[in-house]
Amino acid sequence: MANTKSALKRIRSSGKRRVRNRRVRSETRTYVKRARAQIEEGELEEAQKSVAQAIRALDKAAEKGIFHHNNTARRKSRLMRKLNQALQAEAAEA
């Protein structure tokens, strides 16, 4: 256990941050997972909305320092690439 007042405070504050970070990380992953699932199922209109929501969540998480900005950029890029491929495949079919 910590001995100094400052160390005790750091334990309290890091605990609060850990709880917040876990919640935000989980929410963000859920948005990304939902968007991917909709793309794979072919629900492209809903997928576009979900991708926008996932990107917004990723950007907010990166701003708060929960995800590294390069990690966020990579995730957004992969998600957009997957959506665009699905949209192109649908357009080619039509």
Helices and strands as residue ranges (DSSP letters): H 5-41, H 44-63, H 69-93
